[in-house]
Amino acid sequence: MSGDYPHALIHLDALQHNLAVVRQYAPRSRVMSVIKADGYGHGVEAVAEALHDSDAFAVARVREAVQLRELAINKPLIVLDGAATAADLITAAEYQLSLVFHHPSQLDWLSQTDLPQSLPDAWLMLETGMHRLGLRAEQFPQAYGKLTSCGVLANSPGLMSHFANSDLNDDPRNDAQMHLMADFKSRYQLPVCFANSGAVMQLPDAHHEWVRPGLMLYGASPFKDKTAAELGLRPVMELRARLLARQVLQPGEQVGYGGDWQAEKTTLMGVVSIGYGDGFNRHLSGRGEVLIHGQRAAVLGRVSMDTVCVDLENCPQAQPGDEVIIWGEKLPVEQAAIQAGTIPYELLTQINPRVKRIYRYGQS
Ligand SMILES: *Cc1c(COP(=O)(O)O)cnc(C)c1O
């Protein structure tokens, strides 16, 4: 297996460990594991199988849920973005998907469309402060009335909302969102699903009947000031490449496209077999770091499509063929995200199919 570089080694035991951590943080809640975007880039089929202990799975789109049903997954499947067309309602009935209703149009489609069979249930998305997808407080009563009187739900709906700032500590906006939710919960007496990863770990009052974590399952921290290890999480993806070449650069020689980096002294440089054509973020040009022989090697110059150049100063013994860790347990993806000016969510979901996923339970 190890001949195929670069690859993403996916530690399925770490995924299961992180699900157990979710249950420790929220012991009284059911867990809707978020596996959208190909399981945050880890490969949804293996992720779903490893997370079989989840109470439900959530994805963003109808097509993602259909893919899971076709893999013979028969857990509740929640479609977070709901129906994008009336035809999606028919698909949801055929495949028994739990749609999120966040806009009055979706309820109009529901009353205008003949469904081949009942929908299993549904979720109403309440706007509490994210201002993205959600029914505003004044739209909610009518939406609730239409949904519960449509006669095509086999079970009663739930109430959902989404945090805009659960990654921030002591942010009053989180309290405001929770306050509004508490008000609607007491008025409508519905099961609530609110907490994403940040809220699972730091807002116990937001746990309610269901939690809805994504990122933490994959072993990354949503918080700027806390590492995954401090939170008890284990990184699931270990992204690995190979050293392709080493070069001795003379003072004045420039590296790569545009010559953005120029040697000021004699420099031992390595060329690593991963680039933006694999989804390695080009904003890591001149800023990222990788691990070779356990030592940090800084990115020199621009990231290319298939390669990236690094400084071998800390690992002068490195030779072509040696393994290079792009991120993993010893070099958190969160660090690369800060260096790239982005978030771990983006770096993980960017790794494209050119990079083989290799699945493993247990060490090495
Ligand atoms: C992606 C998503 C989640 C998961 O959020 P994490 O921060 O990854 O835990 C939860 N709810 C909704 C609506 C989402 O879009």
The ligand as an ORCA input file, in Angstrom:
! r2SCAN-3c Opt
* xyz 0 1
  C     -21.336     21.533      8.615
  C     -22.444     21.736      9.578
  C     -22.358     21.224     10.885
  C     -21.098     20.637     11.466
  O     -20.310     21.707     11.993
  P     -18.891     21.455     12.664
  O     -18.409     22.815     13.002
  O     -18.046     20.784     11.640
  O     -19.106     20.609     13.862
  C     -23.481     21.306     11.680
  N     -24.609     21.895     11.231
  C     -24.714     22.441      9.992
  C     -25.993     23.085      9.575
  C     -23.626     22.401      9.138
  O     -23.727     22.954      7.928
*
